[in-house]
Amino acid sequence: MAAKKVVVKSKASTDTKSKTTKKPEKKIIHSKPEINIKKRPRAALEPRPKRIKVRKTTLNPVHPIASQSGTVLTFGNGDCGQLGLGEDKPERKKPFPIQELVDQNIVDIASGGLHSIALTKEGKLWSWGCNDQKALGRAGDEYVPMHVEQGDSKFIKVECGDSVSVALTSDGYVYSWGTFRSSDGIMGYSKDVKIQDTPTLIKELSKEFVIDLAAGVDHVLALTTAGTVYCWGNGQQYQLGRKILGRHKLNCLLPAKLGLKNIVSIGAGAYHSFAIDKKGVLYSWGLNNFGQCGAPSSDLDGEPIVEKPTKVDELKDRKIVKVSGGEHHSLAMDDQGNLFSFGRSDSSQTGLPESLILAANAENGENSKENSENSPVTKSMVPSPTMIPDIPKIIDFAVGSNHNLAISEDKKLLSWGYGEMLQCGNGEEEDVKTPTIVTGKNIDGKSIIKVSAGGQHSVLLVQ
């Protein structure tokens, strides 16, 4: 997704719909009493590798599944089913409940470009939205949530990319489905599988105890109890933290360990990645064409790139506890509940006052220029992490492609950024310049528990 803002109102990928398959009829064999028939042994399911016991000295604890359940609300554009409200409701100006999930004890939510997944208290998954590359992990209706078949696995975390989804079990295993894409089209799910239609164990991580996941558009990060980070997927913009040679491109589909230690948290933007160490130091790498990495970059193949994990020096005096990114912008939160934003700002993605954005542009020489039609063109960007002023203490946030959602200390919802698809929830088809409280009959007087932001839609968990 390049410098020019592209609004996608329909499915960009191939229009291949998932088809339900009819179950074969059972064959009943009647054995004659005088004939001794030997029964064939039942084929056993492939066992998961033996789990390595987690030592008490490991850096990162194993987090239990969230216990606080709530009502799932959505708003924004839903022409690909990403609102989960049915085919006859292509948009919602304000937060609106998904009826199919009302009695499902939902405790967590995740959104990709055009799909979302909800996690129940019992560790089950419900998915809805675009399923062209099987990101839903199931067949059936795309416009309403449906259960994802997962056997006896109990999931505690789920993350969504554009065409790929990943989930983490309570015993540290990672499952995934869908596929990865590159600038050339579909890369594949693995070397042997083009598109994976149901949740499948990632065996390469089975010897590690994974405790967290993060997903960009087409890449994934995994964090272990030992504080190490694995990355896989598309690495064309160095979002995997390593150089990718064209002839070995498919090797990127296998998880590989980064040279980072003592990591306690991870995050991802569309084409860039983050890690936070135990001292609260932030590292970034990947595409940096709008300063979304917050670190110095090199010019590689005509694009500004941060080649490998690099400290974000502008935040060296802050203890960062959470970080995430959108298409070309990023947000980081410190232990005091302050939010820092950096990257693309032409649709108010950073949430900074215009005076700070103009000052950042002037400092970096990004002044208005004339294009061939003699109209002004400005590359609006804030390449250094800058604190968003005049907002309440923040306890959590989510970053969409070009908009953001945040939860204040008193459990109110704030939104800002690109809003022409109604994804900011304020009821208006326009950008929201700075973090603004969102109101509505379905959230007034209630507590916001979780927030998730997709490409053109948003999802809330409220109580």
Secondary structure, DSSP 8 states (H G I E B T S, - for coil): --SS-----S--S-------------------TTS--------------------TT-SS---------BEEEEEEE-TTSTT-S-TT--EEEEEEE-GGGTTS-EEEEEE-SSEEEEEETTS-EEEEE--TT-TTSS-S-SSS-EE---TT--EEEEEE-SSEEEEEETTS-EEEEE-EEETTEEEESSSS-S-EEEEEE-GGGTTS-EEEEEE-SSEEEEEETTS-EEEEE--TTSTTSS---GGGGGGGGS-EE-S--SEEEEEE-SSEEEEEETT--EEEEEE-TTSTT-S--EEETTEEEEEEEEE-GGGTTS-EEEEEE-SSEEEEEETTS-EEEEEE-TTSTT---HHHHHHHHHHTT---EE-TTS-EE---EEEEEEE--S---EEEEEE-SSEEEEEETTS-EEEEE--TTSTTSSS-SS-EEEEEE---TTTTTS-EEEEEE-SSEEEEEE-
